[in-house]
């Protein structure tokens, strides 16, 4: 797939041992960003379908938690988006 010159170039410039922590940190940061972006897109404040469900925040009950974490355990259940 790669020629010998390409393999030598990649090994010399991209597979250096001092670059491995940078790759790990960048990969971890991108994973965390993707996780929080997916959490933000599932919030009741985000509207995807304005015809069928224009106000999804009206379907949240009093005893449902919409936040990521509830340290006081005040809510009985976690809200989840059942429709877009």
C-alpha positions as YAML, in Angstrom:
chain: A
units: angstrom
residues:
- id: 1
  name: UNK
  ca: [0.00, 0.00, 0.00]
- id: 2
  name: UNK
  ca: [2.76, 2.45, 0.94]
- id: 3
  name: UNK
  ca: [6.06, 2.68, -0.81]
- id: 4
  name: UNK
  ca: [9.30, 2.14, 1.11]
- id: 5
  name: UNK
  ca: [10.13, 5.87, 1.08]
- id: 6
  name: UNK
  ca: [6.71, 6.71, 2.52]
- id: 7
  name: UNK
  ca: [7.13, 4.16, 5.32]
- id: 8
  name: UNK
  ca: [10.56, 5.54, 6.20]
- id: 9
  name: UNK
  ca: [9.21, 9.12, 6.24]
- id: 10
  name: UNK
  ca: [6.23, 8.20, 8.45]
- id: 11
  name: UNK
  ca: [8.40, 6.22, 10.85]
- id: 12
  name: UNK
  ca: [10.93, 9.02, 11.11]
- id: 13
  name: UNK
  ca: [8.51, 11.92, 11.59]
- id: 14
  name: UNK
  ca: [5.25, 10.49, 12.98]
- id: 15
  name: UNK
  ca: [6.22, 7.49, 15.11]
- id: 16
  name: UNK
  ca: [8.72, 9.16, 17.38]
- id: 17
  name: UNK
  ca: [8.46, 8.16, 21.03]
- id: 18
  name: UNK
  ca: [8.25, 11.74, 22.30]
- id: 19
  name: UNK
  ca: [5.12, 12.35, 20.22]
- id: 20
  name: UNK
  ca: [3.09, 9.48, 21.69]
- id: 21
  name: UNK
  ca: [1.88, 11.49, 24.77]
- id: 22
  name: UNK
  ca: [0.74, 14.31, 22.48]
- id: 23
  name: UNK
  ca: [-1.27, 11.85, 20.39]
- id: 24
  name: UNK
  ca: [-2.79, 10.33, 23.54]
- id: 25
  name: UNK
  ca: [-3.74, 13.71, 25.01]
- id: 26
  name: UNK
  ca: [-5.24, 14.96, 21.74]
- id: 27
  name: UNK
  ca: [-7.18, 11.72, 21.27]
- id: 28
  name: UNK
  ca: [-8.49, 11.88, 24.83]
- id: 29
  name: UNK
  ca: [-9.48, 15.53, 24.46]
- id: 30
  name: UNK
  ca: [-11.34, 14.81, 21.23]
- id: 31
  name: UNK
  ca: [-13.16, 11.91, 22.89]
- id: 32
  name: UNK
  ca: [-14.25, 14.11, 25.81]
- id: 33
  name: UNK
  ca: [-15.40, 16.84, 23.40]
- id: 34
  name: UNK
  ca: [-17.42, 14.34, 21.40]
- id: 35
  name: UNK
  ca: [-19.02, 12.98, 24.58]
- id: 36
  name: UNK
  ca: [-20.06, 16.41, 25.85]
- id: 37
  name: UNK
  ca: [-21.28, 17.46, 22.39]
- id: 38
  name: UNK
  ca: [-23.50, 14.39, 22.27]
- id: 39
  name: UNK
  ca: [-24.80, 15.18, 25.76]
- id: 40
  name: UNK
  ca: [-25.51, 18.79, 24.77]
- id: 41
  name: UNK
  ca: [-27.43, 17.74, 21.67]
- id: 42
  name: UNK
  ca: [-29.77, 15.57, 23.75]
- id: 43
  name: UNK
  ca: [-30.82, 18.45, 26.03]
- id: 44
  name: UNK
  ca: [-34.47, 19.47, 26.08]
- id: 45
  name: UNK
  ca: [-33.46, 22.98, 24.97]
- id: 46
  name: UNK
  ca: [-32.29, 21.69, 21.56]
- id: 47
  name: UNK
  ca: [-35.10, 21.45, 18.99]
- id: 48
  name: UNK
  ca: [-34.53, 19.16, 16.00]
- id: 49
  name: UNK
  ca: [-38.07, 18.75, 14.67]
- id: 50
  name: UNK
  ca: [-40.19, 21.89, 14.81]
- id: 51
  name: UNK
  ca: [-43.30, 20.30, 13.29]
- id: 52
  name: UNK
  ca: [-43.85, 17.29, 15.59]
- id: 53
  name: UNK
  ca: [-42.25, 18.44, 18.84]
- id: 54
  name: UNK
  ca: [-41.62, 22.20, 18.80]
- id: 55
  name: UNK
  ca: [-41.33, 22.56, 22.60]
- id: 56
  name: UNK
  ca: [-39.56, 19.49, 24.08]
- id: 57
  name: UNK
  ca: [-38.89, 21.23, 27.39]
- id: 58
  name: UNK
  ca: [-42.64, 21.16, 28.10]
- id: 59
  name: UNK
  ca: [-42.47, 17.35, 28.40]
- id: 60
  name: UNK
  ca: [-40.09, 17.48, 31.38]
- id: 61
  name: UNK
  ca: [-41.90, 16.63, 34.62]
- id: 62
  name: UNK
  ca: [-41.20, 18.13, 38.07]
- id: 63
  name: UNK
  ca: [-39.42, 15.02, 39.35]
- id: 64
  name: UNK
  ca: [-37.11, 14.52, 36.32]
- id: 65
  name: UNK
  ca: [-33.45, 15.51, 36.24]
- id: 66
  name: UNK
  ca: [-32.17, 17.01, 32.96]
- id: 67
  name: UNK
  ca: [-28.65, 17.78, 34.19]
- id: 68
  name: UNK
  ca: [-25.57, 15.61, 33.81]
- id: 69
  name: UNK
  ca: [-25.11, 15.15, 37.55]
- id: 70
  name: UNK
  ca: [-27.30, 15.68, 40.59]
- id: 71
  name: UNK
  ca: [-25.16, 15.71, 43.76]
- id: 72
  name: UNK
  ca: [-28.14, 16.24, 46.11]
- id: 73
  name: UNK
  ca: [-30.30, 13.39, 44.68]
- id: 74
  name: UNK
  ca: [-33.40, 15.57, 44.65]
- id: 75
  name: UNK
  ca: [-34.91, 13.96, 41.56]
- id: 76
  name: UNK
  ca: [-36.56, 10.56, 41.27]
- id: 77
  name: UNK
  ca: [-35.65, 9.80, 37.64]
- id: 78
  name: UNK
  ca: [-33.47, 10.96, 34.76]
- id: 79
  name: UNK
  ca: [-35.13, 12.67, 31.79]
- id: 80
  name: UNK
  ca: [-34.44, 11.14, 28.39]
- id: 81
  name: UNK
  ca: [-35.47, 12.27, 24.95]
- id: 82
  name: UNK
  ca: [-38.08, 9.82, 23.64]
- id: 83
  name: UNK
  ca: [-38.66, 11.70, 20.40]
- id: 84
  name: UNK
  ca: [-36.71, 14.26, 18.42]
...
